[in-house]
Structure formats: C-alpha cells, structure tokens
Amino acid sequence: MDRVDGRLKVTGAAKYSAEYELPNMAHAVLVGSTIAKGSIKSIDTKRAENAPGVLAVLHYQNSPKVPGYAQEAHPTEPKPAGKPLQVFIDNQIHFNDQPIAVVVADTLERAMYAAKLVKAQYNVDKHATDFNQNVPKAVLPTAAKRNPKHGLADYVRGKEDAYKNEPLKIESEYVIPTEFHNPMELQSIIAHWEADNRLTVYDKTQAVIGTQNAFAKDWGIPVENVKVIATFVGGAFGNGLHTWPHETAAIIAAKKVNRPVKLMLTREQMFTMVGYRPHAWQKVGMSATKDGKITAITHEAIGQTSSYEEFTESTLQQTRMMYTSPNVTTRYRILPLDVSTPIWMRGPGEATGAFALESALDEMAYVLGIDPLEFRLINHTDKDPEKNLPWSTKYLKEAMQMGAERIGWSKRQLKPGQVKNGEWLVGYGMGVGTFGANRGRAKVKGTLHKDGTLVMQSATTDIGPGTGTAMVQIAAQNLGLPPEKIVFELGSSLYPPSPSQGGSATVATVGSAVHAVCQALKQRLTSMVAGNADTSFKGATVENLTFKDGYVSLTASPSARLSFTDILKQQNLPELEVSEESSPDNSLRQKYSMYSYSVHFAEVQVHPLTGQARVTNMVSCADAGTIINAKTAGNQMIGGAVGGIGMALTEGGVIDHRFGRYVTKDFAEYHVPVHADAPNISSLFVNKPDLINNPNGTKGIGEIAIIGVAPAIANAIFNATGKRIRELPITPDKLI
Amino acid sequence: MIQFQYVKPSKQKAAIDTVAKDETAMFIAGGTNLVDLMKRGIVNPEKLVDINKLPLRKIEKEDGHVRIGALALNGAVAEDKLILEKHPLLSQALNAGASAQLRNMATVGGNIMQRTRCNYFYDTAMPCNKREPGSGCGALEGYNRMHAIFGHSDKCIAVNPSDMNVALIALDAVVLVSGPKGDRKIPFAEFHRLPGDTPQIHTNLQKGELITSVDVPEHPYTKHVNYLKVRDRTSYAFALVSVAAALDMDGSNIKSARLAMGGVAHKPWRLNEAEQFLAGKPANEATFRQAAEIAMRGAKAFEHNKFKLKLGPNTIVQALKNAAGAV
C-alpha cells in the first residue's frame, strides 16, 4: 500500500512547523557564543536594537524569567545527571555557539542582520574539547555509580578479561567521530501565547506529549493549556526527542513581544544546538578456539558528553547478548567536555558499539581463517546469554541466509585483495545489528462514523517511517474495513497520549492500541447485531463472525451480512466511539528477551591508487516480526543503509581545539551521503510474527536499519584491500 | 544579510560604471557563491548589479578558439556540442563540480570568481587574513586537511575550489574582461593569484572590471583527456586533489601533454615541467610516475593534508592512465 500522505508530501501540500503563517508573526534569530568556555563580560546590543524592524534583543540580563527553570530537568529528557542547558539565565558559557541572545524582528532578514550586530565580550576560561587529550577524565556514569546492577555499570560474565590469557586472540581500538542527525527539515518552532497562560507551539518534535509536559512545567501552567502541533516532521533521527534551548528562546521571545514568534535554526546551528551522535573510543579484545568458538570478549567504550549534563547510551548491549561466549566483560565510561550535549541518533549506542564488535568479529575470523558468516553461525545463541531467558523470537539465521544468497557471498574470497573489477579491488563484508524490540503504552481513540469511515487519533508523530500508513493498515486488517475508509490522525497534543517516536517502538506501541480499538469496535458491533431483531445474528459472538470490507457476516453462512453503516443506522447512532489504551505485558517481558535483528551485506570497490571507496551493492535483511507495509519498511531499511554508508565513508564532525569550535558545519563540509554514494540497496524481511511482543507480531525496524551497516562496509574494505581501518569515516586518504 | 540595493541594467557599460563608481557594489550572476557569502556576513555589498540581462550567454566557434560567454551556465557548457567536440576536458571538469542544481544556476564568469571554501574564511568568528587582513591564518596551525601544498604563504594556505578553472588553465584559456578603462585579455594562468602577503586580493581583476567571456583556443586534446577528482563523497564535494590531464598521442607515444591540478594551491596549478617531461615519451605507468614526481617537486604539506603528497602523484598517474586509455 502507498503512503496515505505520500501525495501531500511530494506535492508540497504537507505543512511542516515552520510553514505555518500566523497573523502578526515575528521572526527570531539566535546569537551563538564564539568561545567554548568562560563567561560573558559584556554584551553590546545597541546597534542590533536600533536596526530596522527589531522588536527585542533578549539575553541573560533582560530575558523574561522561565518559572520552571528553578525546578528539575524536563521529563522528556534522558534522565541525566546534571541539568539541561537553560537559556539566558546567567553569563556562563559551556560550549561554543551556545545561544547567548535572541533577536526578534518583523522579518527574518532583519532579524538575521541584527543578530550579526550583537557583540559580546568574554572572560575566557581554558576549555577542553579534545577527546584524545582528555581520556583520563572519563568517568563511570552516575547511574552506574549508584547502582552496580545498572545497565551502564561494568559487566562481567564468567571470568573478567579472559581473552588476555588465550592463545588465539585479537585486541583492537576503534574510533567514531561525532556525527550529526541533519534531517532535511531544520529544527523550528512557532510559539504563540494565545493568552497569558495558554501556549500553542508548532514545533518540530518527535514527542508531542513530552513537549507539552515540558513547556507546561517550564511556564507553570496547566498541561491542557499547552497545545503542541507536529503534524508533519521532515526527518529527525533522534534530535527531536529532546526539548532544546531554541524552543524555549522562541517562547520567551513570544512572551516578550506579545506576538507569535517563528524561530528556525540555521544549518550551522544544527551542528551545535540540537545534539549529535557522540565521538567514541572503543577497545575490543576477543579470543576463540581453533574451530571458531568465541571464548571471551571484552568490550570497553568511552563516549563524549557535555560538562553540564551526562548523556549515556547502550553502546555495549549487543556485545553482552549477541554471541555465545562464556566470558564477557564490558566497561562503559563517559567523558565530559566543553561541548553541547549529545542526543540519541538512529541506532543510538548500538550503531557505535556494533562498529567495534562486528569489526572485531571479522578480525577474529581472519585470525582463525574462518569465513565471517560461518564464524557468526558457530557462535549463534538460541537464548539470551545475558539475561538467561529465551528469545521471544529470533530469526537471525534465516536473515543471514537470505542476505548471503542475495549478495552472492559464495563469490567472496577469504583472502583479501583477490577480486578485481578492472583496476578496482572488490570486497565483501557483513555486519549484524540488534536493538531491543521495545513497546510502550499508548492510547488511541477510534470513531466509526455512520458513513462507514473510521477516524483514529493518537498523539504520536511521524518523522518519516509512515506511521499513519501502518496504523491504517493495521486497522484495515483487524476491523475488516478498506484502508481508503480509514484515517489516522497524529501529531497533536489534543489527541490521546502516545509516547515519543523513538527507540523503534511506535508500531509495536501505537499499533497495539489500534489493534485494541479494532477489537473493541468489533465487540460493540457484535453486541449490536447479536441483540438485533434479525434472528440470523442472534447470539452471535466475535468468534463466529467475519468482519470484511465494512460488513459483518456469519462465518458459517456468509450470505447473511450487515454493513457497519446499517448497524449504526439501525441503532440510530451517528457514530461509534471507543478509546483504548494498550500496554506491554510485563510478566511476558520477564519471561522472554525481545530483540529485532538485522544483518547487512556490502560489496565495495576500492581504487588502489586514489583510495576512493564505493559501495556497489548492499543487502540489508531484518528479522523485525510481521512487516505491516513492505514499502515503508523497505524505505526504512534503505534509509538506514544510506545512513550507515555515511557513517562508514563520509560523515564526521571536526573541532578546531584551539577555539573549541566546529569547522565542519554545513552540507558542503559535513558530508552526508548523496545519491551517487548509494548503490542499489535490497531490503529483505524474514516477516515472521512475534506474538509474544504484541498482538500484531511486529518488532521495530528504524534502528536496526543502520546498526551493523558501518562494520559491514569496513569489513568489505578489508576484504578488498587488506587494510583494516578502525577509525571512521573511511575517506580516500586512509586507503592510499 | 544587510539591506542592499539591487539593480539590473541592460547595458554592459551601465553595469560596469555602477560597480566602478561604488566601492560597495558587486556584480551578481548566478549567485550560487555570493548569496551564501552574504548570508554569512563574509561579504557585505550594499549594491548588487545583476548582469543577467547582458547578452553574454553564447557559446560560439570563432577563428582559432571557442568563445564562451561569461553568463553561459556551467550545466549548459558541460552539455554543449561544440564543447564536447572541441574541449571535452572542460566538459568533464564542469560535470565534476558542485551538483546539477548548482551547475544550472552558476555561470562561467561566476565560477572563475568563486571564493575559497576554507573553513576559516567561512566562519566570521575565526581568524582569516583573506576575510579580515591581519587577523591571522586560522588554517595554518588549524584544521588544514583541504588546504594547499603549493604556492602558499604564512598568511594564507587556502585553495581555489573550482574544477572548471583547472581545465581552463590546462587548456590555455584567455579571460576577456571589460572595465572602466576599456577591454583587455588576461591569460588564465595570470588571472588568479598566489596569496603572498595579500591573500585578501583574490584575482588580478580590477575594480569595476567585468568578465565578458572566456576564449578556449584550438588544441589537439580532443580525445585523450581525463578530469579526475578525488573527494570525500561521490558528488557535491570539493576536491581533495583533482587532475586535468590531456594527451596528444602518436600511437603509444605522447606527442604533447597538458597537466594541471586542483585542490592544491590558491590558484589552479599548472604542471608545466611535467608536461615537458611527458612530451615524446611512451605512454606507460613508469613515465606517468616520473611525471608525477616532477609535478610534486616543491610541495609542502601541513598537519592534516600530508596525504596529498601521496594522493597528488597517485591521482596524476591515474588521470594520465585514464587519458591515455580513453578513446
């Protein structure tokens, strides 16, 4: 089925947050600091204030106070130690390009011009932004210090660091640079105080309800007085999971000038103000027997965070549960630097960890002289070795087989540098990914109208995966109504609550509530027909009825049927409304371990003289439970693979540590892959349900689409060239 | 962006007079570089003189050369029949630059005038002698991966970002300009400058002078040509190193050669000595490797661009191989 909003999107009719025009709207532009650490000595705003069209220049000395700033962290945030950045509260500078002022003017151009006229003088402190030079300052996250059983705490299964004494072993270090989400749509917000205590925002966010709660708390107003609209979101990859200073800056500005205010970050500000995938160092030690059984893995990681907030992610999770190794040690540390706080980015933690783990697997396979696919099969595990629980479902072996056949793995030579296409060296590599098959609690309202249409509503968002489309299909299948008669509305805080769109959990979470709505509607329709004068339905139950094409019929004698429309008419009902909340069954979650899986196969070509590497074929296979929509699921896999190509070959942020300031901050210097970098990408699905996870049998796709792609490419480059590149991105200079 | 005046004269003289008389005025054509620079506050013209009404768009064969109007679009030139037939190296270089969208906006004159992409030039919070003379060179001891290995000074190590310029210098193009003092012709090799002590002076164009066209003289390099650009992503990325190679072949021997590099200097970098070496030699990898070594004489790299000392000669060898093998 095509996307329900596909036409709106390709014709430009879909309205994104910055595209709303409100009467009397003003425009705001943020001014960023030009030092990384210190304090503002003085701020000269005179020229800006006198510039044409300027309505206000706000900074720490004159900004309206945000009442909730005195309180705790925002509920949407990753429960960090420390405090998220509060905008315009004092003169302290924590990172370069920190917002120090907001300029509000009647037009965007005038606000941009005036913003350039704001000049700050600083007391400069010595900053620390260089990861390598500050490694000794890495610390255990606070949560792990408090609780040694915490997922971020050091983990030992069997004997600690057991690989060290084994004869067949590898030990390697891996580095990934800072990477930026950079969705096409810039982060933007329109803040509108409709009354003193009533706020409406058109906001680019993945979390409608989270944002609503955060702003209600900030401003000390009732939650229902905050309306959050995010009907369309033009990509986010995680950076819409947080509420950020620019959002509050716009709300402050709107309060001050008493007009709706639009604030859209510039592309440069997308690199400093809305999070990123943190720079990480990792080390993997691994040992195995001659016949390929892994005997021990030690995986250490240090991830960058800011000086004012602890950002953590589950970098080492895959290492603890993916392979059957009796001895596993993991150690995770974070390194606070004078930079802005990172945020989850597609495949958060796991994509970083899998680069090291799956590269190390490949290195170990070479030490043993075993095919890397064979090596993974030898160490496949049918239960979770970390939690000692059975999997809810795991069809990774099937996925591996599908992928290996499609890429032509049998053409691969174990010895590097053997296959050539003209001057180009050809190589094949693979990488495995996993991510928790998460599910949360969501509520959906469904209204069956007497014209036979169903309208559902929930405050989830769609950042691109096609949420509305999937929900329509789930309802169509479960209620027996053609999809064109179903509408799913999302992206508004006026709808029943749903969690943020993150962690690959939306279809499992919201889809389960849609399932529940359909069951409830069927139950109500059944009671209506069973109590009907028409004797043929008398005593009917949901089990002996068939719901199809908008009709209810007796399964045993399908000729007796009633349309949903007629049932409502008979009851004299204009509509039938149900609201259902659905939550995961926690008792099942204690009995089973639930994950999605992916395996990626890459064919690359490398030019030996110029070091150019190109991915020439890519096959991504997933065990993601039931596939609701093959097109949108395939889209996600392809998007993830392209993101993985960027991670492997092109993307990386660079700071000039003398200034603690990024030097790569636009699309010309920060290389997001383009079409020419993306080959034909095949996505294949095992498509077997996980009914332990949820009634639709789905598991998430978004994260596993990227997790494991970068190592597949790095491993393929090794197979092509014999060069093991352990620091991403693998640019031409590393291959000559 | 500052408030600016905008005029669109239909006469060349009016356009030139306006810019010549007004210190803050600049010509604008495609705007693909200038508008970016204005948005970031790097250049702040108070008057823009849009030259798109001037009749400077034609690509014509004239006696001894092809004349390309300054307003001819990069995309149009790359696809032009006459260019493909007479100057395929130029077409290859143009197609290696920017993206299709930009090539369809950007003009030949604008491409010649394109400013460096040095990270420090682009960030007004950073030092840059080119943007703010006397503020220092941010790249010299900073992040200099993309920077020059030839012809740099301690004031500036930026590179010229254009691909087209590399082909034009290899092909001995001539830039025709018109100014308040009349018309003149500038050989391509003399158009751009090395930074020296005045990196803020980008070209040898005088205030008020307007590029009207580029003449590419006839030459025998219509078959064995290759523009090879090595970059961090396959499209829409500036060159780490690029090479324009053109050979006139006599069987398997080289009669004469043209060779130039991009991404290595403040101006497109012509490799005259390597060209002379190649003339009369057999076209094989050993010859190409020797030519590459000659070409790299005098190269000096910085902390992050040392790889160019190896990538440079490798790319020369590969471009020559591609050119020799091309039919």
Interface residues (C-beta under 8 A of the other chain):
Chain A: T34 P52 E109 M112 Y113 K116 H607 L609 T610 G611 Q612 R614 L649 T650 V654 D656 R658 F659 R661 V663 T664 K665 D666 F667 A668 E669 H671 P673 V674 H675 A676 D677 P729 T731 P732 D733 I736
Chain B: M1 I2 Q3 K39 G41 S99 R117 N119 Y120 Y122 D123 T124 A125 M126 G138 E141 G142 Y143 R145 L228 V230 R231 D232 R233 T234 S235 Y236 A237 F238 L240 F307 K310 L311 N314 T315 V317 Q318
